[in-house]
Amino acid sequence: MFFSSKNKTKVVGIDIGSTAAKLVEISRAGRAIRVDHYAYEPLPPGLIIEHQIKDIEQVGAALQRLIVRSGSKIRRAAVCVSSTNVISKTITVPSDISEDELDTLVEVEADRVVPYALDDVNIDYVKIGKSGQSADEDQLQLVVCRKNVVDGVVAVLEEAGLEAAMIDVDQFALARVNNFVSQGQVGGGQARTTALMDFGFNTSRLLVFHNNQVIYTRENPYGGRQLIDSIAAKYGLPPQDAAHALRNNELANTFKAEVLKPFVKTLMQEILRTLQFFYSSSTHNKIDQLLITGGCAQIGNIDKFIEKRIEVPTAVLNPFAATKLGNRVDKEKFRRDIPSLGVAAGLALRAIEQ
């Protein structure tokens, strides 16, 4: 469990994004999984810049509102840092290595890849399976993150009266959701090459999976900001008001033709370009399915537009298709926000995998 405590009491998943914080709380009863609580809280511009928290007090206050809005009583949170702030490496170790020897080996490996002093970083690792080369060797995922990044996340949770039970990596949270969704498919996602596109505010990220293992990632500097900026320029609105109007469907009737259509056209081109980078750098020449998540995935019928353009089966990521909804969950708002809850869902899943 990356950068986490070992206490196994319940946690909520909280995704602190550039423009909003999202909370998901889930529980398991036998084989059934239920969403017990959920909330979405917009964040004013400038509080999160380049994946780092710039105003602890204001973000902490927003998280307090998020907790109140959700109705959750849990005060231990699984949160994440951006993969852009993380160095990750897969290493192979003997299966019978002692804990002390493993700690030493991990530190040596970290020192090889980290361009700054080890005193300035948090180091963690997790076993991910047997080595494909030898049954006597294990593969570990080594993760390194600057302490100031981790400390910022911990500080903002404390400001909100929360405890950082687990600090994950956003990419790992998305991979966890992908594997969770794959469990409901024939073959459990094995022998398939699938992709997940996460539309962020400033960037979009492609993750490609083969046999449910990440084989390729790429970030692209195109996301929801371009749409918000276009709305703001067209209708003379501050960016925060433009985002509010978009989220609440309060824009003029001309919005779709004058603003949304050109944005979607450019978005299609960016997706195609990103996929071409994958095809040209791997032995794969196709993907079996594309799932999309993030703010832009809320655009009506966006999955159908993408599917027609790239000729790949495409759907909005829905980790909750087979889950029940608790009585405290506003079902209408929840269904509207599902496309934006990919990372929060991945964090919430930590509560049932411990």
N, C-alpha and C positions, 0 to 999 in steps of 0.2 A: 504494500500500500504506500504509494509515493508520498513522502513528507507527511506521514500521518501518525496519529496516536494509535495505540493498540486496544483502546477501550471499545467494546463492541455494542454499546447502546445505540439507539436509533439516531439517524441523521437526516437532515434535509439537504437536497441538492440546490445550490444557489449559483447561478451563472451571472457574473457581473460583467456586462458587455459595455460597449462604447456608448450606447444610447439608452439602455434599459437593463434592469436587473430582473431576473426570472427565478422563481422558486418552484420546486416540485418535491412533494413528499409522497413516497410510495411505501406500501407494506405488502407482505406476503402472508396468506393464510392457506396452508397446504400448497396446492399448485396454482391457486388463484392469486393474481396480483391486482392491487387496488391503488388508485391515485387518491390519497386522503386529503391533500391540500395542494393548492397551486395559487400563484399570484404573479402579476406583471407590474413593474414600477418603472416608468420612464425616468431617465436621468438627464439633467440639464447638460448642454454642450460644454466641453472643456474639462469635465471631471475625470474622464479617462482619456489619456492621450498616448498613442502608440503602446497600448496594452498596459499602461502603468497608471496607478491611481494618483491623481494630483491634488485631491482635496479629501483627506480622510474624514473630516467632520461632516461634509455634505453627503458623501457617499454613505457614511454610516447612518445618517438620518434617513436616507432613502431606503436603506435596508431595514431600518426600524419600521418604516411605513409598509414595506413589503411583507414583513412578518405579521404585522397587524392585519393587513388586507387578506393574507392567506388563512388566518385563523389557526395556524400551527402553534403548538405548545413546545415544540422541540427547539432547543437552543444550541445544538451541535450541528455544524454545517460541513458538508463536503463542497469544496470550492475548487477553482482551478487557476492556473497561470497559463499564459499563452505559450504555445510551442515556439514562438519567435524568441522567447526569453529562456529557452531550455536547450541544453545540449544532451542528446540521447544517443546511446550506442549499445549495440548488442554484443555481448562478450560470451565466450565459452569457458567453462570452468569444470574441473573434475567433480564428479558427483559426490565423492567422499571427502571433499575439502572441509576442514574444520571451520567453525564460525570466525575464529580469530584470523585464520589464514585468508578467509574470504574477504573480511573487512580490509585487510592489508592489500589484497589484490585489487579490490574495487577502488581503493584510494590511489593505487599506482596507475590504474587505467584512467581514472578521472584526471589525474595530473597530466596525462598524455594529451588529453583533448581540451582541457580548460586553458584558455589564454590568460587567466589571472590567478591570483593566489587562492589556494584551497580554503584558507580561512574566510574568504569572502563568499563562499558558496555553500549551498545545501546539497548533499549527495545522498541518493537512495537507489535501491535496486529491487527487482522482483524477479523470481524465477518464471520463465515463460514456457518451459518445456525441455524435452530432451534434445540434445544436439542431433542433427541429421547425419553427422559423420560417425558418431560413436555412442553406444548405449551407456558408456561410462562417463559421459559428459553431459552437463546441463547448459542451457542457454539462459543468460540473465539479461534483463533490460536495465541498463545503467542510465540514470537521469541526474543531471546537474543543473541547478538554477541559482542565480545570484541571490544572496541573502536579502538584499534590499528589496527585491521583488516579492519574495515570500513574506518578509516582515511587513510590507505594505498591505498585503492581503490579510494577514493576521490582525494588524492594527485596525483595519476598517471593520472587521468582524467584531472585535472587542468594543469598538465605538458603538456598535449596534447592539451590544449585550449578547453577542454570540461567541461560541468557541469554535476554533478551526479544528475539527476532528480529522479532516483529510484534505490535503492539498494535492490535487491531481493536475494533469496536463490536458488542455482542451482537446487536443488531437486524440488522446487516449480515451477521453469521455465519448467522443464521436465513434471511435472504433468499438467501444463497448456497446453503444446503441446499435450499431450496424450488426454486430454479432447477435445481439438480443433479438432483433427483427428477423435475422436469418434463421433463428431456431424454429420459427413458424413456417419455414419453406420446405418443400420437398428436398431431401438431401442435406438440410441444414446449412445451405450455402457452400457446400463442398463442391469441388470441381467447377466452380463458377468464378468468373472475373467480373466484379461489380465495382461501381464507383459511387462515391458520396460527395456532393458539392455543397459546401457550407457557405452561404452568402452572408458575409459580415458587412459591417457598415463601411469600413475603409477598404477591406480586401475580401476576396473570395478564395476558398481553398478547396482543392480537389484531393480526395483520398481514394486510391484504387486498392481493392482487395482481391486476392486470389486465395481460395480455400480459407476465407475469413482472416487472412493475414495481410497487413498493410504492405504493399509492394512498391507504392509510389505516392509521393505527396508533392503538391506544387501550390504556391500562393500567387494570386493575380491581383494587381492593384485596381480592382474595379468592384464596387459594391453598392450598397444602398445610399451612400453619400451622394453619388451622381444623380440619383433620382430626387433626393431631397433638395439638392442644390438647384436642379431644374425647376422643381415646383416653386421654390423660394424666388427664383429669378422671374418666372412666368407670372406669378400672382403677387409679387411684391411683399412676400411674407418673411419674417425671421425664420431661420432654419428650424427652431424648436416648434414654431407654430405650423410650419409646413409639415413636419413629421406628425404632429397631432392631427392635422386635417386629413393626412393620408390614412392614418390608422383608423380614424373615425368616419371615413368615407364622406368628408365634408367639402370636397373639391368641386369645382365647376363642372358642368356637363361636358365641356371641351377638353377636360383633363386627359381622357383616354387617347383621343386622337392627337392632341398637340404635345403631350408630354410623355405619357406612358408608352405609346407605340414606338417612338424613336428610342426610348430607353431599352425596351425589350429587344429591339432589333440589334442594338449594340451589345446587349447582354448575350444574345445568341452567338454573335461573332466571338466574344470572349470565351464562351464555353467551348466552341469549336476549336479555337486556338489552343486552349489548355489541353483538350483531348489529343490534339495533334502532337503536342509536346510529349505526351505520354506514349503515344504510338511510336514516335520516332526514336524514343530512348529505351524501348523495351522490346521483348520478343512477342508481345501481344499486339494484335491488329484490330481487336474489337473488345467491347465490354458487353456483358449480358443484360445489365440493368444499371440505370442511373437513379439514385435517390437524391432529392434536394432538401435542404433545410436552411434556416436563417430567414432574415427579414424579407428578402425578395421572393422567397418561396410562398409568401402570403398573397402575392399578386394572383388574382383570379385566373384559373386555367393555365398558369405559367408552365406547369408540367406538360400539358398537351402541346403548347407552342414549342417547347424544347424537344419533345419526342418527335414531332413532325420535322423539325429542322435538322436534328442530328441522327434521326432514324435509329434510335435506341429506346427500348421501353423505359419510360421515365415516370416517376411518381414522387409525391411529397412524402418525406420521411414521417411516419407515424408510429412512434414506439408504443403508443397506447391503444392500438387497434384491438388488442385482445384483453385489455384490462378493464376493470370496473371503475366507476367514478363514485367517490364518496359523497355523502349528502351535503358536505360543506363546499363542494366544487360547483362553481357557476358553469354549467355545462355549455351554454352558448358562448361565453367568453373563452372558455377553455378550448373548445373546438376551433375558434377563430385563431387562437394563439399557438396551436400545436406546431405549425411550421417553424416557429421561433424557439421551440423548447428542446431542440436536439441535444445541446450541451448540458442543459439543466437535467434532462432525463438521464443522460449518461452518468452524471454525478449522483443523481438520486438512486440509480441502480446499485451504487456502492452499499446501500443500506441492506440489500437482500443477497449480496454475494459474500458477505463476511463469514 
